[in-house]
Every structure is written in C-alpha cells, then in structure tokens.
C-alpha cells in the first residue's frame, strides 16, 4: 500500500512541479519560417514565369526586330484572349522607336478578332530608345464577345502591324501561324 501511495504521490509531484515551457518563441519561429516559405514560393513562381518567357512558341524577324510569341491565354469568363510577346532589337545600334497598335487573329473556323489593347511599353503603344539585344515584354488583348462556348485550341493566324523604323506610313505585317491557346 505504501508503494502505491508513493507511486501516486510521485506522479502528482511530477505533474505539479513540471516545468511549464513558454511556446511563444517556438510559435514566432514557426510563423517566421512560414513567411519565408511563402516569400520563397513567390520567388520560385516568378522565376518559372521568367523561364517560360524565354521559350518562344513562334518567332518572326522583321525590320531589325525579333518578335517571339511566348504565351497565349484565353479567358472564358472575360471572353478575351491575351497574347504575350517579347520584342528585341537585333541591330547593333539603338532603335529610335518601336510601335504596333493593332493586330488580328483568325481562329480555325475563319472568325477574325481585332485587338482591343496593345502595350509595348508601360501603358503605351510605342516604345522609344530600344537598346540592342535587350528583350522586352509586350502584351495584346483581343476582346472576343462573340466567342463560342467551345474555345478554339489554336490561333490559325496572328498578324501584328509593326511600324517601320524609318517610315510611319506603311507598316509591316508580322505573321505568326498555328499558335496554341491555353484556356483558363
């Protein structure tokens, strides 16, 4: 009986005199680690996107410029198609300007859509002082209000009107064919 009593008292003393640990340091450290993981995940996503931008789907060289289509996304909800392309001055000297303000796509059924927005510089249709061999991102958006419920898997033809570096009267047509569309 004494041994049982000693055992019970020993157990209670262990519980009563147990050291209470302060977990706030561990909680703060865990929160910091989670924040670091979130930040690193954002960086990884950014670098993945950057790597995808460096892989062109289609390429055209025109008037001393290289144009690479790198991404085409269709948005069913908004009924728009976004085209991301990279332009690069391939000449040895800086180019005074680069401008394109309209483009057309033709789907496999022959329907034609015109751009609702082209941006080659931040919020502008014209970029100035394009340095040689510096890739620059540009986007264009096509509003497709009459887009059918079934989204087309590829763009048959994309034509971008590029203004010549020495004349603004006769634009060149940069033509891309069979561009896959990723629908979201």
C-alpha positions in Angstrom: 0.0 0.0 0.0 2.9 2.3 0.8 4.4 1.7 -2.5 1.2 2.5 -4.3 0.9 5.7 -2.3 4.5 6.7 -3.1 3.8 6.0 -6.7 0.7 8.2 -6.8 2.5 11.0 -4.8 5.4 10.7 -7.2 3.1 11.0 -10.2 1.3 14.0 -8.8 4.6 15.7 -7.8 5.8 15.2 -11.4 2.7 16.9 -12.7 2.7 19.7 -10.2 6.3 20.5 -10.4 6.6 20.0 -14.2 8.3 22.9 -15.9 5.9 24.9 -17.9 7.5 25.9 -21.2 6.9 29.1 -23.0 5.9 28.2 -26.5 5.8 31.7 -27.8 9.3 31.6 -29.1 8.6 28.4 -31.0 5.4 29.9 -32.4 7.2 33.0 -33.5 9.9 31.0 -35.2 7.3 28.8 -36.9 5.5 31.9 -38.2 8.8 33.3 -39.5 9.6 30.1 -41.3 6.1 30.0 -42.8 6.6 33.6 -44.0 10.0 32.7 -45.5 8.4 29.7 -47.3 5.7 31.9 -48.7 8.2 34.5 -49.9 10.4 31.9 -51.5 7.4 30.3 -53.2 6.6 33.7 -54.8 10.2 34.0 -56.0 10.0 30.5 -57.5 6.8 31.3 -59.3 8.4 34.5 -60.6 11.5 32.6 -61.9 9.3 29.9 -63.5 7.3 32.6 -65.4 10.6 34.3 -66.4 11.9 31.0 -67.8 8.6 30.4 -69.7 9.0 33.9 -71.3 12.4 32.8 -72.6 10.9 29.9 -74.5 9.2 31.3 -77.7 6.2 29.5 -79.2 6.7 31.2 -82.6 9.3 33.7 -83.8 9.4 36.3 -86.6 12.3 38.6 -87.6 11.1 41.8 -89.2 12.7 45.3 -89.8 15.6 44.7 -87.4 13.4 43.4 -84.7 12.9 39.9 -83.4 9.3 39.1 -82.1 8.7 36.0 -80.0 5.2 34.9 -79.1 5.7 33.3 -75.7 2.2 32.9 -74.2 -1.3 32.9 -75.4 -4.1 32.6 -72.8 -7.8 32.6 -73.4 -10.1 33.7 -70.6 -13.5 32.1 -71.0 -15.0 34.2 -68.2 -13.9 37.6 -69.6 -14.2 36.3 -73.3 -10.7 37.7 -74.0 -7.5 36.3 -75.4 -4.2 37.7 -74.1 -1.0 37.4 -76.2 2.4 37.9 -74.5 5.3 38.5 -76.8 8.9 39.6 -76.4 10.5 42.1 -78.9 14.2 42.6 -79.3 16.3 45.0 -81.3 18.7 42.8 -83.4 20.7 45.6 -84.8 23.9 46.9 -83.4 22.6 50.4 -82.6 19.7 51.6 -80.5 16.4 51.9 -82.3 14.6 55.2 -82.0 11.1 53.7 -81.6 9.0 50.5 -81.9 5.3 50.8 -82.4 2.4 48.4 -83.1 -1.1 49.4 -82.3 -3.2 46.8 -83.9 -3.3 43.1 -84.6 -5.7 40.5 -85.9 -6.2 36.8 -85.1 -8.1 34.3 -87.2 -9.4 31.1 -85.5 -9.6 27.7 -87.2 -13.2 28.4 -88.3 -12.2 31.7 -90.1 -13.5 34.1 -87.5 -11.4 37.2 -87.2 -10.8 39.2 -84.0 -9.1 42.6 -83.7 -7.0 43.8 -80.7 -8.7 45.9 -78.1 -5.4 46.8 -76.5 -1.6 46.6 -77.4 1.0 47.6 -74.9 4.7 47.6 -75.9 5.8 49.9 -73.2 4.2 50.5 -69.8 0.6 51.7 -70.7 1.8 52.8 -74.2 1.6 51.5 -77.7 5.0 52.9 -78.6 8.4 52.2 -77.0 11.4 54.5 -77.5 15.1 54.0 -77.5 15.2 50.2 -77.8 18.7 49.1 -76.9 20.3 46.2 -79.0 19.8 42.7 -77.7 17.6 43.6 -74.8 14.4 41.5 -74.7 11.3 43.5 -73.7 7.9 42.1 -72.8 4.7 43.3 -74.5 1.1 42.3 -74.4 -2.0 42.5 -76.5 -5.6 41.7 -75.7 -8.4 40.6 -78.0 -11.9 41.0 -77.0 -14.0 38.1 -78.2 -17.5 38.9 -77.2 -18.9 36.6 -79.8 -16.6 33.8 -78.7 -18.4 30.4 -78.9 -18.8 28.3 -75.8 -16.2 25.8 -77.1 -12.9 27.6 -77.1 -10.6 27.0 -80.1 -7.4 25.2 -79.3 -5.1 27.3 -81.6 -4.9 30.5 -83.4 -4.6 29.8 -87.1 -3.0 33.2 -88.0 -1.9 36.2 -85.8 -0.9 39.3 -87.8 0.7 42.2 -86.0 1.1 45.5 -87.8 4.6 46.8 -87.0 5.6 50.4 -88.0 8.9 50.7 -89.8 11.7 52.4 -88.1 12.1 55.0 -90.8 8.5 55.4 -92.1 5.2 55.5 -90.2 3.2 55.3 -93.4 3.5 51.7 -94.4 3.5 49.2 -91.5 4.9 45.7 -91.9 2.8 42.7 -91.2 4.4 40.2 -88.7 2.6 36.9 -89.4 2.5 34.0 -86.9 0.8 30.7 -87.7 -0.7 27.9 -85.6 -0.3 29.3 -82.1 -1.7 27.1 -79.3 -4.1 28.8 -76.9 -4.2 27.9 -73.2 -7.8 28.4 -71.9 -8.5 29.3 -68.3 
